[in-house]
Structure formats: structure tokens, C-alpha cells
Amino acid sequence: MLAQSTTRSEIGNLTLDQTFEERDRINQRILEKIQQAIEVWGVSCIRYEIKDIIISETIRKVMNLEAESERKKRAEILISEG
């Protein structure tokens, strides 16, 4: 439960792109927070890893539209500069 709530808290502070790009840093921050909480119990956590991030179909569609818009924008800029 501690790991889940800490993960939600950390991911909630980031954009979706940051979540995918900074997975190692997120894992390390979560590990540090878990370690702080459990050391009073005499337990040690040596590794924490986010294995998979599942996003809803709606968000996936929005991300695809955003990527397509960005490609069109870059293409228009290249055409106007040419």
C-alpha cells in the first residue's frame, strides 16, 4: 500500500511525457521515500521498479493527435522556410 500511494503521489506531479522519459529517476525517488518510511521497522528496500505504465485509450488517442499535429507543424515550418 505504501509503494502504491507513493507511486501515485510521484507520478501525479509529472506530465505524461515526463513519466515515460524519467522512469529511472521516478523509481529512485519512490525507493528513497519508501526506505525512509520502512527503516523504523528494521526493513530495507533495495529496489523499486515501475515495470509498465498503462494509459487509457482516450489518452492514447490524444497523444497520437498531439504527435500528428506536431509533425504537421514542423512540416509547415520547413515548407515556409524553403
Buried (B, 14 or more C-beta within 10 A) or exposed (E): EEBEEBBEEBBEEBEBEEBEEBBEEBBEBBBEBBBEBBEEEEEEBEEBEBEEEEEEEEEEEEBEEEEEEEEEEEEEEEEEEE
